[in-house]
Amino acid sequence: MTHATHEVTNQVPPLEGHDVSADPALLDGLRRGGAEWAEPELRALGVLAGTEHVQDLGRQANAHPPVLHTHDRYGHRIDEVEFHPAWHELMGTAVSNGLHATAWRDERPGAHVARAAKFFVWSQAEAGHGCPISMTYAAVPALRRTPALAAQYEPLLASTEYDFGLRAPLTKRGLIAGMSMTEKQGGSDVRANTTRAAPRGDHYVLTGHKWFTSAPMSDLFLTLAQTQGGLSCFLVPRVLPDGTRNAMFLQRLKDKLGNKSNASAEVEYDGAVGWLVGEEGQGVRTIIEMVNTTRLDCVLGSASGMRLGLTQATHHAAHRKAFGAYLIDQPAMRNVLADLAVESEAATTVALWLAGNRSRLGLAVTKYWVCKRGPAHAAEALECLGGNGYIEDSGMPRLFRESPLMSIWEGSGNVAALDALRALGRSPEAVEEFFGELDAARGSDRRLDAAVDGIKAELTDLGDLEVRARRLVERMALALQGSLLVRHGQPAVADAFCASRLSGDWGVAFGTLPRGVDFGAIVERGLPKL
């Protein structure tokens, strides 16, 4: 007998069976970037990402985090990390769809925009495995500093076969790459690194300790070490060409706030073999190619998380009643949802634009701002689900825990803001390009014009620039988003963005858009397409 108290009413059905790629801002950005040819494969990936099976893969990969095995049963040192099968399935799909380095060898127009759109979609299934996928993508431009190494390894980094396991790299069907820069005493100040590299024939021998090496089961790593010529970049494989293990020893895995599915380790080099990438003493200049490419994926990751939070919030509001009406029809909630949608569309639009344009200054300011907005957006989206959102089963706590990582990875807030200042001071061509992009929208919206004029006026005063760094970079990032939305975005979204973010008709929390915004048109764009 079923008692009345056991009847489930007014609960929201699972968000499953939807097309994750059915995102107007994403599809517009794909076409604008010349990658409309990729839409069928993007849509197929989006449908897959929305299935119950793939969503459960994401849950399992995080519920069963990686485990470090330093020794085998006989006492031999093995330094291997064991992953749940769900991780491998997620990785296999990412690699087979070319989310890693395939775009570098794809000569079709918009190849990198297509790859960015796929990365954006698939990251909504599970974000942690995006780390090794992103680093593999980012390794290629740095590796090309030494053409002989690139000729050997790039085809395997771009391969669409996921071939997990520690074997000699050139004997495998596909490779995954990582990056190992930071040390205990320096963190983001990589010039303080103490790892040493001594030449020995055609290679170097590295000795030192890396504090944060993500995805330690990768096949290859780009790492930094000091030489007689200064800080230099090296390619360090886990397994040497003769099949023996390189002298890289995993000390422990980090117990992180989020990103639980992905292993991050402390690594000791005790005579590890590496090959010089670029020139001696040019390590930062070499590896910055990888860092900047990974920063693009930080923006994409934050934008992807925002879209995931938005779809969960709008789906819940469309099915949950309170006080006699669905939440999505109630003015206060419509304001919150519309505000979340505006933030999400602005992030998606600029992320896809950066994938196709690689603006030096645009990337620096956007990395700072969009990644900073991720945690606030995730928290508000979670709150839209009320107590249900605070429960692990909803997936929202995982989204929230993941959200700060993108702002920390590849340089936290101050590092990103100061990097933007360096670009302003040292790259006049980057400054000209950035303001050329803003001026392309001149006359389209008076609020945007006023914001751009204000930034230009602020740049005439060079006093206390570091004190003003965050404020200035924030304003620049908002102006770039506004310019793109005014020219290419949905009019209601662009109007709400300019009114709130540029003109200041906005509160502090989400849900404080002004009267007169077309809430209905904006919220409709945020609903998942079932």
C-alpha positions in Angstrom: 0.0 0.0 0.0 1.3 3.4 -0.9 0.7 6.1 1.7 0.0 9.7 0.7 3.2 10.9 2.3 5.2 8.8 -0.1 3.8 10.4 -3.2 6.4 12.5 -5.0 4.9 15.8 -6.3 6.3 19.1 -7.4 9.8 17.6 -7.9 11.8 18.4 -11.1 12.5 15.6 -13.6 16.1 14.8 -14.3 17.7 17.0 -17.0 18.6 14.2 -19.4 18.1 13.5 -23.1 18.8 17.1 -24.1 21.2 18.5 -26.7 23.9 20.3 -24.7 25.1 22.1 -27.9 21.6 23.6 -28.5 23.0 26.9 -27.2 22.2 30.0 -29.3 25.3 31.9 -28.3 27.6 28.9 -28.9 26.1 28.1 -32.3 26.3 31.8 -33.4 29.9 31.9 -32.3 30.7 28.7 -34.2 29.3 30.1 -37.4 30.8 33.5 -37.0 34.2 31.8 -36.5 33.9 30.1 -39.9 33.4 26.7 -38.5 29.8 26.0 -39.5 31.1 22.8 -41.2 31.6 21.4 -37.7 28.0 21.9 -36.6 26.8 18.3 -37.3 29.6 16.7 -35.3 29.1 19.4 -32.5 25.4 18.5 -32.3 26.2 14.8 -32.2 28.6 15.4 -29.3 26.0 17.7 -27.6 23.3 15.0 -27.8 25.8 12.4 -26.3 26.7 14.8 -23.5 23.1 15.1 -22.5 22.5 11.4 -22.1 21.9 9.7 -18.8 24.8 7.4 -19.5 27.4 10.2 -19.9 26.1 12.2 -17.0 26.5 9.1 -14.9 30.1 8.7 -16.2 30.8 12.2 -14.8 29.3 11.2 -11.5 31.3 8.0 -11.3 34.6 9.6 -12.3 34.3 12.0 -9.3 32.8 9.6 -6.8 35.8 7.2 -7.5 38.8 9.6 -7.7 42.2 8.4 -8.9 44.5 6.4 -6.6 48.3 6.5 -6.5 50.3 3.3 -6.4 53.9 4.0 -5.7 55.0 0.4 -5.5 53.8 -3.0 -6.8 53.2 -6.0 -4.5 56.8 -7.0 -4.7 58.2 -3.6 -3.6 59.2 -2.3 -7.1 58.7 1.4 -7.7 55.9 1.9 -10.3 54.5 5.4 -9.7 51.2 4.7 -11.4 47.8 6.3 -10.9 44.7 4.2 -11.2 41.6 5.7 -12.7 38.0 4.6 -12.7 36.8 3.2 -16.1 34.4 6.2 -16.4 37.5 8.5 -16.7 38.9 6.5 -19.5 35.5 6.5 -21.4 35.3 10.3 -21.0 38.9 10.7 -22.2 38.3 8.4 -25.1 35.4 10.4 -26.3 37.3 13.6 -25.9 40.2 12.4 -27.9 38.2 10.7 -30.6 36.4 14.0 -31.2 39.6 15.9 -31.5 39.2 18.0 -28.4 42.9 17.9 -27.7 45.6 18.7 -30.3 43.9 17.7 -33.5 43.0 21.2 -34.5 46.7 22.1 -35.0 46.8 19.7 -38.0 43.3 20.6 -39.4 43.6 23.0 -42.2 39.9 23.7 -42.5 38.8 27.3 -41.7 37.7 27.8 -38.1 39.3 24.5 -36.9 40.3 26.0 -33.5 36.8 27.5 -33.1 35.3 24.1 -33.8 37.5 22.5 -31.3 36.7 25.2 -28.7 32.9 24.7 -29.2 33.4 20.9 -28.7 35.5 21.5 -25.6 32.8 23.8 -24.2 30.1 21.2 -24.8 31.9 18.1 -23.6 33.2 19.9 -20.4 29.5 20.1 -19.3 29.5 16.3 -19.1 32.5 16.3 -16.8 35.1 19.0 -16.3 38.1 17.3 -14.6 39.3 15.3 -17.6 39.4 18.5 -19.6 42.7 19.3 -17.9 44.9 16.7 -19.7 42.9 17.3 -22.9 43.6 21.1 -22.6 47.3 20.6 -21.9 47.7 18.3 -24.8 46.2 21.0 -27.0 48.4 23.6 -25.5 51.7 21.7 -25.8 51.9 21.9 -29.6 52.7 25.6 -30.1 55.4 25.4 -27.4 56.9 22.1 -28.9 57.1 23.7 -32.3 59.9 25.9 -30.9 62.0 22.8 -31.6 60.9 21.5 -35.0 62.7 18.1 -34.6 60.8 17.3 -31.5 57.5 18.5 -33.0 58.0 16.3 -36.0 58.3 13.3 -33.8 55.6 13.9 -31.3 53.0 16.2 -32.8 51.3 13.6 -35.0 50.8 11.4 -31.9 49.6 14.3 -29.8 47.0 15.0 -32.5 46.0 11.4 -33.0 42.3 10.6 -32.3 43.2 7.3 -30.6 43.3 7.3 -26.8 46.1 4.9 -25.8 46.4 4.9 -22.1 49.4 3.3 -20.3 53.0 3.9 -19.6 55.0 2.8 -22.7 57.7 4.4 -24.9 55.9 7.4 -26.5 56.9 6.7 -30.0 55.5 3.1 -29.8 52.0 4.3 -28.9 49.0 5.2 -31.1 48.3 8.5 -29.4 49.8 10.7 -26.7 48.7 12.9 -23.8 50.8 15.8 -22.7 51.1 17.7 -19.3 52.9 20.6 -17.8 55.0 20.8 -14.7 56.2 24.3 -13.7 55.4 25.3 -10.2 57.6 24.5 -7.1 57.1 24.8 -3.4 59.1 28.0 -2.9 57.8 29.9 -5.9 54.3 29.0 -7.1 53.5 31.4 -10.0 57.0 32.9 -9.6 58.5 30.3 -11.8 61.8 32.2 -12.1 62.4 31.1 -8.5 62.4 27.5 -9.5 65.4 25.5 -8.1 65.1 22.4 -10.3 68.5 22.0 -12.1 69.2 20.6 -15.6 72.7 19.4 -16.6 73.6 18.6 -20.2 74.6 15.1 -21.0 75.1 14.3 -24.7 71.9 15.0 -26.7 69.8 15.4 -23.6 69.7 16.9 -20.1 69.4 15.4 -16.6 66.9 17.0 -14.3 67.0 17.1 -10.5 64.3 18.8 -8.4 60.8 18.7 -7.0 57.6 20.0 -8.7 54.8 21.0 -6.4 51.8 20.7 -8.7 51.8 18.5 -11.7 48.4 17.8 -13.1 47.6 14.6 -14.9 50.8 12.7 -13.9 49.9 9.7 -16.0 50.5 11.8 -19.2 53.0 10.5 -21.6 55.1 13.7 -21.9 55.5 16.9 -19.8 56.9 20.3 -20.6 58.8 21.4 -17.5 61.1 24.2 -16.4 64.6 23.8 -14.9 67.6 26.0 -14.4 70.7 25.6 -16.7 73.9 27.6 -17.0 72.1 29.7 -19.6 69.1 30.4 -17.2 65.6 29.0 -16.8 64.9 26.6 -19.7 62.1 24.4 -21.0 62.3 20.7 -21.4 60.3 17.8 -22.8 60.3 15.0 -20.2 58.6 11.7 -21.0 57.3 9.3 -18.3 58.9 6.4 -20.3 62.2 6.6 -22.1 62.7 5.5 -25.7 64.3 2.2 -24.6 61.1 1.4 -22.6 62.6 2.1 -19.1 60.8 4.4 -16.7 62.2 7.9 -16.5 63.3 9.0 -13.0 60.1 10.8 -12.2 58.7 9.8 -8.8 55.2 10.6 -7.6 55.3 11.7 -4.0 51.6 12.1 -3.4 48.3 13.2 -5.0 46.8 16.5 -4.0 43.5 16.5 -2.0 41.8 19.2 -3.9 38.6 21.3 -3.3 37.2 20.1 -6.6 38.5 18.6 -9.9 38.4 15.3 -8.1 38.3 13.1 -11.1 41.7 14.4 -12.3 45.0 13.5 -10.5 47.4 16.2 -9.5 50.7 15.2 -8.0 53.9 16.3 -6.4 56.7 14.9 -8.5 60.4 14.4 -7.8 63.0 14.4 -10.6 66.0 12.4 -9.5 68.1 12.3 -12.7 65.2 12.5 -15.0 66.0 12.7 -18.7 64.7 15.6 -20.7 65.2 17.3 -24.1 65.6 21.0 -24.5 62.6 22.8 -26.1 63.5 26.2 -27.5 66.8 27.8 -26.4 68.6 27.7 -23.1 67.5 30.6 -20.9 64.3 31.1 -22.9 62.2 28.7 -20.8 59.5 31.2 -19.8 59.2 32.6 -23.4 58.9 29.0 -24.7 56.4 27.6 -22.2 54.3 30.8 -22.2 53.0 29.5 -25.6 51.5 26.6 -23.7 50.4 28.8 -20.8 48.5 31.2 -23.0 46.8 28.5 -24.9 45.7 26.8 -21.7 44.4 30.2 -20.5 42.0 30.1 -23.4 40.7 26.8 -22.1 40.3 28.4 -18.6 37.9 30.9 -20.2 36.1 28.1 -22.1 35.9 26.1 -18.9 34.4 28.9 -17.0 31.9 29.7 -19.8 31.0 26.0 -20.0 30.4 25.9 -16.3 28.1 29.0 -16.5 26.1 27.4 -19.3 25.7 24.2 -17.3 24.6 26.2 -14.2 22.2 28.2 -16.3 20.5 25.2 -17.9 20.1 23.5 -14.5 18.6 26.6 -13.0 16.2 27.3 -15.9 15.2 23.6 -16.1 14.4 23.6 -12.4 12.5 26.8 -12.5 10.4 25.6 -15.4 9.2 22.6 -13.5 9.0 23.7 -9.9 6.0 25.5 -8.4 5.9 27.8 -5.4 3.2 30.1 -4.2 0.8 28.9 -6.9 3.0 29.4 -10.0 6.0 28.0 -11.7 9.2 29.7 -10.5 10.2 30.6 -14.1 7.0 32.8 -14.4 7.7 34.7 -11.2 9.3 38.2 -11.6 12.0 37.9 -9.0 13.2 34.5 -10.4 13.0 35.7 -13.9 15.3 38.5 -13.1 17.8 36.1 -11.5 17.6 33.7 -14.5 17.9 36.5 -17.0 20.9 37.9 -15.2 22.6 34.5 -15.1 21.8 34.1 -18.9 23.4 37.5 -19.7 26.6 36.5 -17.8 26.7 33.1 -19.6 26.1 34.5 -23.1 28.7 37.2 -22.6 31.3 34.6 -21.5 30.5 32.2 -24.3 30.6 34.9 -27.0 34.0 36.2 -25.9 35.4 32.7 -25.5 34.5 31.6 -29.0 35.8 34.9 -30.3 39.2 34.4 -28.6 39.4 30.9 -30.0 39.4 32.3 -33.5 41.3 35.6 -32.9 43.9 34.9 -30.2 44.0 38.5 -29.1 47.0 38.8 -26.6 45.4 41.6 -24.6 41.8 40.3 -25.0 42.9 36.9 -23.6 44.6 38.5 -20.6 41.7 40.6 -19.5 39.1 37.9 -20.3 41.0 35.2 -18.4 40.9 37.5 -15.3 37.2 38.5 -15.5 35.3 35.5 -16.9 37.1 33.1 -14.6 36.5 35.4 -11.6 32.8 35.4 -12.4 32.5 31.6 -12.5 32.2 30.9 -8.7 29.6 33.7 -8.2 27.6 32.4 -11.1 27.7 28.8 -9.9 26.6 29.8 -6.4 23.6 31.7 -7.7 22.6 28.9 -10.1 22.9 26.4 -7.2 20.6 28.7 -5.1 18.0 28.6 -7.8 17.5 25.0 -6.9 17.1 25.8 -3.3 17.9 23.0 -0.9 17.8 20.5 -3.8 20.8 22.3 -5.3 22.8 21.8 -2.1 22.6 18.1 -2.3 25.3 16.1 -4.1 22.8 14.2 -6.2 21.9 17.4 -8.1 25.5 17.8 -9.4 25.5 21.5 -8.4 28.0 21.1 -5.5 30.4 19.5 -8.0 30.0 22.5 -10.3 30.5 24.9 -7.5 33.7 23.2 -6.2 35.1 23.1 -9.8 34.4 26.8 -10.4 37.3 28.5 -8.6 39.9 26.3 -10.4 39.8 28.2 -13.7 40.7 31.5 -12.0 43.6 29.8 -10.1 44.9 27.7 -13.0 47.6 29.4 -15.1 47.8 32.4 -12.9 45.3 33.5 -10.3 43.6 37.0 -10.3 46.6 39.2 -9.6 48.8 37.3 -12.0 46.2 37.6 -14.8 45.6 41.3 -14.1 49.3 42.1 -14.0 49.8 40.1 -17.2 47.3 42.4 -18.9 49.3 45.4 -17.6 52.4 44.0 -19.2 50.7 43.6 -22.5 49.5 47.2 -22.2 53.1 48.4 -21.6 55.1 46.1 -23.9 52.8 45.2 -26.8 51.6 48.3 -28.6 50.3 46.1 -31.5 48.1 44.2 -29.0 46.8 47.4 -27.6 45.9 48.7 -31.0 44.2 45.5 -31.9 42.2 45.5 -28.7 40.9 49.0 -29.0 40.3 48.5 -32.7 37.9 45.7 -31.7 36.1 48.0 -29.3 36.0 50.9 -31.8 34.4 48.6 -34.4 31.2 48.9 -32.3 31.5 52.7 -32.0 28.1 54.4 -32.4 26.1 51.2 -31.8 25.3 51.9 -28.2 26.0 55.1 -26.2 26.6 53.1 -23.0 29.4 51.1 -24.7 30.9 54.3 -26.2 31.0 55.9 -22.8 32.6 52.8 -21.2 35.3 52.7 -23.9 36.0 56.4 -23.6 36.3 56.0 -19.8 38.9 53.3 -20.2 40.9 55.4 -22.7 40.8 58.3 -20.3 42.0 56.1 -17.4 44.9 54.9 -19.4 46.3 58.4 -19.8 47.1 58.2 -16.0 49.9 55.8 -15.4 50.1 56.4 -11.7 49.6 53.5 -9.3 48.7 51.1 -12.1 49.2 48.0 -10.0 46.9 49.4 -7.4 44.3 50.0 -10.1 45.0 46.8 -12.0 42.0 44.8 -11.2 39.6 47.6 -11.7 41.1 48.6 -15.0 41.2 45.0 -16.3 37.7 44.4 -15.3 36.4 47.4 -17.2 38.4 46.4 -20.3 37.0 42.8 -20.2 33.4 44.1 -19.8 33.9 46.6 -22.7 35.2 43.7 -24.9 32.2 41.6 -24.1 29.9 44.5 -24.6 31.4 45.3 -28.0 30.9 41.7 -29.2 27.4 41.4 -27.9 26.3 44.8 -29.4 27.6 43.7 -32.8 26.8 40.0 -32.8 24.6 39.1 -29.8 20.8 38.8 -29.4 19.5 42.4 -28.9 17.7 41.8 -25.6 20.9 40.2 -24.2 23.1 43.1 -25.5 20.8 45.7 -24.1 20.6 44.1 -20.7 24.4 43.7 -20.6 25.1 47.4 -21.5 22.5 48.6 -19.1 23.8 46.6 -16.2 27.5 45.9 -16.7 28.5 49.1 -18.5 26.0 51.7 -17.5 25.8 50.6 -13.8 22.1 50.1 -13.6 22.6 47.0 -11.6 23.0 45.8 -8.0 25.7 43.6 -6.6 24.1 40.2 -6.6 22.6 38.4 -9.6 18.9 39.2 -10.1 19.3 43.0 -10.0 18.7 43.8 -13.7 16.7 47.0 -14.2 13.1 47.4 -15.3 12.5 47.3 -19.0 14.8 44.3 -19.7 13.2 41.7 -22.0 13.3 39.0 -19.4 11.3 36.5 -21.4 13.4 36.6 -24.5 16.6 36.2 -22.5 15.4 33.4 -20.2 14.0 31.4 -23.2 17.6 31.3 -24.6 18.8 29.7 -21.4 16.4 26.8 -21.4 17.8 23.4 -22.3 16.4 21.9 -25.5 14.8 18.6 -24.8 
